[in-house]
Every structure is written in structure tokens, then in C-alpha cells.
Amino acid sequence: MRFLSLNAFFVTVTVVVVVVVVVVVVVVVVVVVEEIVVVVVVVVVVVVVVVVVVVVVVVVVVVVVVVVEVVVVVVVVVVVVEVVVVVVVVVVVEVVEAEVVVEVVVVVVIVVVVEVVVVVVVVVVVVVVVVVVVVVVVVVVVVVVVEVVVIE
């Protein structure tokens, strides 16, 4: 439920921002350029661009949220399994020297730390890539709209 409400929130915010941008662009074009043909062309271009941006943002948000949640669940499961295995190993080889038990615990701690670091790095990289893609799309959209307005 939280996942759905989070996505709904992002989608709503995106749509509101996009609608505001479209209205502002249309008003500016209507005020600056009084030719109806130019206004219609600009409105069509802006609407198409806005739809593309909204779809990209929504897909990106959903993908990032899903990836982060899946990664967190997988890491938690792996860590729990490793801890259980360590406990079982320690109980089973209680007869073995204390040094062996300490070595096993140290190795598992190192493995868990490495896993957590890798997960954090992967999530950060995914988020950065997504942000860069969204920024590039927005810049391209703005450039296209500006060129269409200037050309007309």
C-alpha cells in the first residue's frame, strides 16, 4: 500500500508541475505571438513533449522505487540467512577450538559489510543514472520547445 501511495504522490506532483508549465508556455505564446497557427503548433508540440516527459518520469520513479525495495529485501534476507548459518556453525562446531569460531564470525561480518557497501553503491548509481536521464530529457524538451517558438 505504501508503495502505491508513494508512486501516486510522485505521479500527482509530476502531473501538477507539467500542467503548470504547459499553461505558462501557452499563455506566454498567446500573449507574445498573436498568430493562431503558431499558437496551435506550439500547444501541440508542448503537449506531446509534456506527455513524453510525464511518462518517462513516472516509469523512472516506479523503476527506482521497485529496484530499491527489491534490493533492500534481498539484502535483509541474505544477512538473516548468513547470521543463522553462523549460529548453526558455532553451535555445531562448539567442540572445535575457539579460534575457528572467531574466524568464521569475522569472515561473515566482512561478507555482510561488503554486501551492504555493494548494495548502497548500486542503488546510488541507479539513482544517479535515472536523475541524469531525466535531466537530459527535460533539457532536450526545453531546447525543442524554444527552437519551435523561435523558428515560428
C-alpha positions in Angstrom: 0.0 0.0 0.0 2.8 2.4 0.9 4.4 1.6 -2.5 1.2 2.6 -4.4 0.7 5.8 -2.3 4.3 6.8 -2.9 4.0 6.3 -6.6 0.7 8.1 -6.7 2.3 11.0 -4.9 5.2 11.3 -7.3 2.8 11.0 -10.3 0.5 13.7 -8.9 3.3 16.1 -8.3 4.8 15.5 -11.7 1.4 16.0 -13.4 0.8 19.2 -11.5 4.2 20.6 -12.4 3.8 19.6 -16.0 0.3 21.2 -16.2 1.6 24.5 -14.7 4.5 24.5 -17.2 2.1 23.9 -20.2 -0.3 26.7 -19.0 2.6 29.2 -18.6 4.1 28.3 -22.0 0.7 28.6 -23.7 -0.1 31.9 -22.0 3.3 33.4 -22.9 2.9 32.2 -26.6 -0.6 33.6 -26.9 0.5 37.0 -25.4 3.8 37.3 -27.4 2.6 35.8 -30.7 -0.8 36.7 -31.8 -1.0 34.3 -34.9 -3.4 31.4 -34.2 -1.4 28.9 -36.3 1.8 29.4 -34.4 -0.2 29.1 -31.1 -1.7 25.8 -32.2 1.7 24.4 -33.3 3.3 25.4 -30.1 0.5 24.0 -28.0 0.7 20.6 -29.9 4.4 20.4 -29.5 4.3 21.3 -25.8 1.5 18.8 -25.1 3.5 16.0 -26.9 6.7 16.9 -25.1 4.9 17.0 -21.8 3.3 13.6 -22.3 6.7 12.1 -23.1 8.3 13.7 -20.0 5.4 12.6 -17.7 5.7 9.0 -19.0 9.5 9.0 -18.6 9.3 10.4 -15.0 6.6 8.0 -13.9 8.4 5.0 -15.4 11.7 6.1 -13.8 10.0 6.7 -10.4 8.3 3.3 -10.4 11.5 1.5 -11.5 13.7 3.3 -8.9 11.2 2.5 -6.1 10.9 -1.1 -7.1 14.7 -1.6 -7.5 15.4 -0.1 -4.1 12.7 -2.1 -2.4 13.8 -5.4 -4.0 17.4 -4.7 -3.2 16.6 -4.0 0.4 14.5 -7.1 0.8 17.2 -9.3 -0.8 20.0 -7.8 1.4 17.9 -8.3 4.6 17.1 -12.0 3.6 20.8 -12.7 2.8 22.0 -11.1 6.1 19.5 -13.1 8.1 20.4 -16.3 6.4 24.1 -15.7 7.0 23.5 -14.9 10.7 21.5 -18.2 11.0 24.3 -20.1 9.3 26.9 -18.6 11.6 24.8 -19.5 14.7 24.3 -23.1 13.4 28.0 -23.4 12.6 29.0 -22.1 16.0 26.6 -24.5 17.8 27.6 -27.5 15.6 31.4 -26.9 15.9 31.3 -25.9 19.5 33.7 -28.7 20.1 36.2 -27.0 17.7 38.7 -24.5 19.0 37.5 -21.0 19.8 39.9 -19.6 17.2 37.9 -21.3 14.4 34.6 -19.9 15.6 36.1 -16.4 15.8 37.5 -16.8 12.3 34.0 -17.8 11.0 32.3 -14.8 12.7 35.0 -12.4 11.3 34.5 -13.7 7.7 30.7 -13.4 7.9 31.0 -9.9 9.3 33.3 -8.9 6.4 30.9 -10.5 3.9 27.9 -8.7 5.3 29.8 -5.3 5.3 30.9 -5.9 1.7 27.3 -6.8 0.7 25.9 -3.6 2.3 28.5 -1.4 0.6 27.8 -3.0 -2.8 24.1 -2.5 -2.4 24.5 1.1 -1.4 26.8 1.8 -4.4 24.5 0.0 -6.8 21.4 2.0 -5.5 23.3 5.3 -5.7 24.5 4.6 -9.2 20.9 3.6 -10.3 19.5 6.8 -8.8 22.2 9.0 -10.4 21.7 7.4 -13.8 18.0 8.0 -13.5 18.4 11.6 -12.5 20.8 12.3 -15.3 18.4 10.7 -17.9 15.5 12.8 -16.5 17.6 16.0 -16.6 18.8 15.3 -20.2 15.2 14.6 -21.3 14.0 17.9 -19.7 16.8 19.9 -21.3 16.1 18.4 -24.8 12.4 19.1 -24.4 13.1 22.7 -23.4 15.5 23.2 -26.3 13.0 21.7 -28.8 10.2 24.0 -27.4 12.4 27.1 -27.5 13.5 26.3 -31.1 9.9 25.8 -32.3 8.8 29.0 -30.7 11.8 30.9 -32.1 11.5 29.4 -35.6 7.8 30.2 -35.8 
